[in-house]
Amino acid sequence: MKKVSPSRTELAKEAASASAPDAASGPAPTLGSLASFQAPLRALIFGASGGLGAALTEHLRAQPEVGEVFGAARSAEEPWRFTLEDEASIAKVVANASANGPLDLVIVATGLLHAAPLRPEKTWRQLSGEALMTLFQVNAVGPALIAKHCLPQLRRDAKAVFAAISARVGSIEDNRLGGWHSYRASKAALNMLLRNFAIELKLSHPQALCVGLHPGTVDTALSAPFQSALPPGQLQTPQASAAALIEVLDRLSVEDSGRLWAYDGQPIPS
Ligand SMILES: NC(=O)c1ccc[n+]([C@@H]2O[C@H](COP(=O)([O-])OP(=O)(O)OC[C@H]3O[C@@H](n4cnc5c(N)ncnc54)[C@H](OP(=O)(O)O)[C@@H]3O)[C@@H](O)[C@H]2O)c1
């Protein structure tokens, strides 16, 4: 029997399941405004150096409803430099971003799938405790600590959103191909944390949402090694995905909190 690589097939499936903007045409120019928020927005992006993080930061800076966009990254200048492994650096970024008022929108765009010698596993035989710990640290623990510091700083008197970029492959119900054990499990953990935080957030911030986002298959460093198996036209540009994700966040309301949302506006089962 022909061997199947979950790494490639899973990415192809993620792309094929999508029905939203394709890379060639891109989104309509009006996609991704923030009309449902109270202007002028104060937005904070963690991972502004990444493919999606940079596109989200750029997109938000171009929106007339947005007043300030703070881009935090481990390569950023102080006071916007942080690493997911250092809670104090996260707390410092949040303190600076919220010094002059509450935050309307926080997006965690950090994440890790591979970093030599770390590769997504195709079988349990390739599991290592170290890889599992690294993926959980970056994809679940770090974003949870960001939430710990950001959620109390969200606006209370109007819509506010805390969103973390997760992945469809973190859905337990949607998992039919297996593989990518550490990445899938770390994103599933992230999805659970986001649901938990959403329930707790409702008590103090009744107009605020806490959600996960699936960006589609996007042309970034993270997906680069797995793009060759994709059907033509299925790979989105970071700009198209960023605009679509902002559009989704603009359309969500408090009843939608705690769930994982795809860039085409569809909920993904957890
Ligand atoms: N691209 C896709 O097809 C796809 C599909 C599904 C989900 N996603 C998710 O989308 C999110 C963004 O990914 P991307 O595609 O934009 O990947 P990317 O270009 O590789 O960006 C990853 C970002 O995470 C940051 N990061 C990684 N480890 C960090 C750490 N320990 N401390 C601080 N920052 C750290 C990176 O910082 P440096 O610049 O300093 O390395 C970079 O800003 C991830 O959560 C990913 O799982 C992507």
The ligand as a Tripos MOL2 file, in Angstrom:
@<TRIPOS>MOLECULE
LIG
   48    52     1     0     0
SMALL
NO_CHARGES

@<TRIPOS>ATOM
      1 N1          0.4090   29.4530    7.5630 N.am      1 LIG1
      2 C1         -0.5780   28.5830    7.6020 C.2       1 LIG1
      3 O1         -0.9310   27.9410    6.5910 O.2       1 LIG1
      4 C2         -1.3150   28.3310    8.8930 C.ar      1 LIG1
      5 C3         -2.3840   27.4190    8.8890 C.ar      1 LIG1
      6 C4         -3.0810   27.1870   10.0680 C.ar      1 LIG1
      7 C5         -2.7200   27.8870   11.2180 C.ar      1 LIG1
      8 N2         -1.6680   28.7490   11.2030 N.ar      1 LIG1
      9 C6         -1.3110   29.4610   12.4580 C.3       1 LIG1
     10 O2         -1.1760   30.8350   12.2050 O.3       1 LIG1
     11 C7         -0.3040   31.4220   13.1890 C.3       1 LIG1
     12 C8          0.7140   32.3240   12.4910 C.3       1 LIG1
     13 O3          1.5650   31.5100   11.7110 O.3       1 LIG1
     14 P1          2.3170   32.0320   10.3960 P.3       1 LIG1
     15 O4          1.8370   31.1590    9.3050 O.co2     1 LIG1
     16 O5          2.2200   33.5150   10.2740 O.co2     1 LIG1
     17 O6          3.8030   31.5790   10.7690 O.3       1 LIG1
     18 P2          5.1770   32.3710   10.8350 P.3       1 LIG1
     19 O7          5.3260   33.2840    9.6850 O.co2     1 LIG1
     20 O8          6.2010   31.3250   11.0590 O.co2     1 LIG1
     21 O9          5.0280   33.2750   12.1670 O.3       1 LIG1
     22 C9          5.1520   32.7190   13.4490 C.3       1 LIG1
     23 C10         5.2550   33.8450   14.4610 C.3       1 LIG1
     24 O10         5.3530   33.2670   15.7790 O.3       1 LIG1
     25 C11         6.4550   33.8990   16.4340 C.3       1 LIG1
     26 N3          7.0220   33.0210   17.4550 N.ar      1 LIG1
     27 C12         7.3230   31.6910   17.3430 C.ar      1 LIG1
     28 N4          7.8380   31.2470   18.4900 N.ar      1 LIG1
     29 C13         7.8740   32.3210   19.3400 C.ar      1 LIG1
     30 C14         8.3180   32.4960   20.6860 C.ar      1 LIG1
     31 N5          8.8260   31.4840   21.3790 N.pl3     1 LIG1
     32 N6          8.1930   33.7290   21.2440 N.ar      1 LIG1
     33 C15         7.6890   34.7680   20.5330 C.ar      1 LIG1
     34 N7          7.2480   34.6540   19.2580 N.ar      1 LIG1
     35 C16         7.3510   33.4480   18.6810 C.ar      1 LIG1
     36 C17         7.4550   34.1670   15.3200 C.3       1 LIG1
     37 O11         8.4410   35.0800   15.7530 O.3       1 LIG1
     38 P3          9.8430   35.2110   14.9560 P.3       1 LIG1
     39 O12         9.5550   36.0780   13.7450 O.co2     1 LIG1
     40 O13        10.7390   35.8940   15.9370 O.co2     1 LIG1
     41 O14        10.2950   33.8200   14.5980 O.co2     1 LIG1
     42 C18         6.4920   34.7390   14.2760 C.3       1 LIG1
     43 O15         6.1660   36.0740   14.5960 O.3       1 LIG1
     44 C19         0.3070   30.2390   13.9510 C.3       1 LIG1
     45 O16        -0.3800   30.0740   15.1800 O.3       1 LIG1
     46 C20         0.0210   29.0440   13.0570 C.3       1 LIG1
     47 O17        -0.0690   27.8360   13.7790 O.3       1 LIG1
     48 C21        -0.9590   29.0010   10.0560 C.ar      1 LIG1
@<TRIPOS>BOND
     1     1     2 1
     2     2     3 2
     3     2     4 1
     4     4     5 ar
     5     4    48 ar
     6     5     6 ar
     7     6     7 ar
     8     7     8 ar
     9     8     9 1
    10     8    48 ar
    11     9    10 1
    12     9    46 1
    13    10    11 1
    14    11    12 1
    15    11    44 1
    16    12    13 1
    17    13    14 1
    18    14    15 2
    19    14    16 1
    20    14    17 1
    21    17    18 1
    22    18    19 2
    23    18    20 1
    24    18    21 1
    25    21    22 1
    26    22    23 1
    27    23    24 1
    28    23    42 1
    29    24    25 1
    30    25    26 1
    31    25    36 1
    32    26    27 ar
    33    26    35 ar
    34    27    28 ar
    35    28    29 ar
    36    29    30 ar
    37    29    35 ar
    38    30    31 1
    39    30    32 ar
    40    32    33 ar
    41    33    34 ar
    42    34    35 ar
    43    36    37 1
    44    36    42 1
    45    37    38 1
    46    38    39 2
    47    38    40 1
    48    38    41 1
    49    42    43 1
    50    44    45 1
    51    44    46 1
    52    46    47 1
@<TRIPOS>SUBSTRUCTURE
     1 LIG1         1 GROUP 0 **** ****
